[in-house]
Amino acid sequence: QVRLVESGGGLVQAGGSLRLSCVVSGGTFSGYDMGWFRQAPGKEREFVAAVSRSGLSLFYADSVKGRFTISRDNAKATVYLQMNSLKPEDTAVYYCAARESAIVRITYTRNYDYWGQGTQVIVSS
């Protein structure tokens, strides 16, 4: 059974930084593309960032480009999301996700097979 556990969320002032972590167990981490998604109250879950299983391809939503950085450590079965220059509109529950297929669109929520429980990020103005 594949399990994803996020950590690192919290309350931060606008302009501050946070680093989210997601540890994967029960599966072959190096065989998964990994993504970060977020969901604000009253809104649909949206794509934030993704990294291919090799770590060579990175993808970002336009809203976070230049501020967020996704990375992975296959030896630790962990994916990270470094978030800098945070804005109040970044407030959301952040989820990490893993997918087995490398064919379909990496930015689509529905193309992911496994999800974590989420970690709350609150950015105050």
C-alpha positions, 0 to 999 in steps of 0.5 A, a space after each residue: 500500500 502506497 502512503 504519502 505523508 506531507 509536512 512543513 505547512 504552517 502560518 507565515 507572513 507574506 514574503 516569507 518562505 516555507 518548505 514542504 516535504 512529502 515522504 512516500 512509503 510502500 511503493 517504488 518512489 523512483 518509479 513515480 512522477 511526483 506532483 504538488 497540488 493545492 486547494 483553497 476554501 471553496 475552490 477546486 484542487 489545482 496543480 502547483 508543480 511536478 517533477 518527473 521520476 528522473 528528476 530531469 523535468 520540472 513543471 510549474 503553474 504560472 502563478 508560482 513560477 519563479 517563487 516555488 521550486 520542486 525537487 526530489 531525493 530518490 534515496 530518501 523517497 521524498 519530494 520537496 516544495 520550496 516556497 518563497 515570496 509567499 502571498 496571501 493567495 497561496 493560502 491553501 491545503 497543499 497535497 502531494 501526489 504520485 502517479 505511475 503512468 508517464 504518458 498522460 498529462 503530468 499537470 492533471 489532477 485526475 492522472 495521479 494515483 496516490 495522494 497524501 492527506 494534505 498540509 495547511 499553508 496560511 499566508 497572512 498579509 
